[in-house]
Amino acid sequence: MTDDVLILRDEALGRIRLNRPRAIHALTRDMCEAISAALLEWRGDGGVEAVVIDHAEGRGFCAGGDVVTLARSGAADGSEAAAFFHAEYRLNHLLFTYPKPVVAVMDGITMGGGVGIALPCTHRIATENTRLAMPETGIGLFPDVGGGWYLSRLPGRVGQFMALTGARLDGAECHYLGLATHYVPAEALPGLIERIVAAPARLAGALGAAAVHSPLPRIAASESAIAKLFSADDLEDIFAALEADGGDWANSELATLRSKSPLSCKVSLRLLEESAARASFAEEMTAEYALATRVVRTHDFIEGVRSVLIDKDNQPAWHPPRPDQVTDAVVDAMFEPLPEGERWTPFPETEA
């Protein structure tokens, strides 16, 4: 157990509260394992009718995983990073297959690993404070924790747009795209939690009573441009489409793309293309784990974390620096399955 996550039983409600405010509740391996242990215990406990996951204090739900630690591991033998990914992905899969209602309160920053523990939940609350993103290409990673599964199933090419640019969505946009199931004003959350504690079996009614109509989603105005300009599964073709368009929106997104790791962008596009055809979330986790254990040891991941999170100069030196220099052979190697004894496995309780 760890003080970085508070786990308690409130009558028939299981409560999980992320409690690492200085890091915006970024997940550690200990946190993932503590949450999984609680969920596994409550899974078979008839006295627990539902679970709520939120954060104890601070300005965000969860900013992701502890990527600085992952980068240090990647610069060594990568074993600590592999152990973290294995634990985190087991938690993601446990939530995806959980037999009881789980509510994620995505109030504030919800990125990377935070998306990974929110989107598998049956009920996902967005507020006016929600800022959801998968910004991994900016640090040389890719949208993992099930990102391939979720983003590839969004309408049009919004998922590819999010994966490549790291675009931040507000609560209204999350609700519009189905990433959130309910839009609730932040001031109404304490009362909502009280109602859920009082009657977990009437969870749906409590959520429906607290939810309000979300504002008009800004991304709706860009959907046609996204569908047109991000239609290719080839990164160079997307660059060419944005360059040919020449409009303000296209130029802005092109400048954003030029700041991202070309290797990560190509890996992300390939991931979404393959993930769209996967038959199960376990299959997705197996593929993402193989990919993550390789990407975490690349120059771009170690350099991206250094630039954005350690030195904070925001001047990463990507290698190679241009999309056309990232060969198909390099990307193919990233997607090779791991040997049998090294592959990701779910909790035995969730395999059926």
HELIX and SHEET records of a PDB file:
HELIX    1   1 PRO A   21  ALA A   23  5                                   3    
HELIX    2   2 ARG A   29  ARG A   43  1                                  15    
HELIX    3   3 VAL A   67  ALA A   75  1                                   9    
HELIX    4   4 SER A   79  PHE A   96  1                                  18    
HELIX    5   5 GLY A  113  ALA A  118  1                                   6    
HELIX    6   6 GLU A  136  ILE A  139  5                                   4    
HELIX    7   7 GLY A  147  LEU A  151  1                                   5    
HELIX    8   8 VAL A  158  THR A  165  1                                   8    
HELIX    9   9 GLY A  171  LEU A  177  1                                   7    
HELIX   10  10 ALA A  186  ALA A  188  5                                   3    
HELIX   11  11 LEU A  189  ALA A  198  1                                  10    
HELIX   12  12 PRO A  200  ARG A  202  5                                   3    
HELIX   13  13 LEU A  203  ALA A  210  1                                   8    
HELIX   14  14 ARG A  218  SER A  222  5                                   5    
HELIX   15  15 GLU A  223  LEU A  229  1                                   7    
HELIX   16  16 LEU A  235  ASP A  245  1                                  11    
HELIX   17  17 ASP A  248  ARG A  258  1                                  11    
HELIX   18  18 PRO A  262  SER A  275  1                                  14    
HELIX   19  19 PHE A  281  VAL A  295  1                                  15    
HELIX   20  20 HIS A  299  VAL A  305  1                                   7    
HELIX   21  21 ARG A  306  ILE A  310  3                                   5    
HELIX   22  22 PRO A  323  GLN A  325  5                                   3    
HELIX   23  23 ASP A  328  MET A  334  1                                   7    
HELIX   24  24 GLU A  340  GLU A  342  5                                   3    
HELIX   25  25 PRO A  348  THR A  350  5                                   3    
SHEET    1   A 6 VAL A   5  ASP A  10  0                                        
SHEET    2   A 6 LEU A  13  LEU A  18 -1                                        
SHEET    3   A 6 ALA A  50  HIS A  55  1                                        
SHEET    4   A 6 VAL A 102  MET A 106  1                                        
SHEET    5   A 6 HIS A 123  ALA A 126  1                                        
SHEET    6   A 6 HIS A 182  TYR A 183  1                                        
SHEET    1   B 4 GLY A  60  CYS A  62  0                                        
SHEET    2   B 4 ILE A 109  MET A 111  1                                        
SHEET    3   B 4 ARG A 131  ALA A 133  1                                        
SHEET    4   B 4 LEU A 169  ASP A 170 -1                                        
END                                                                             
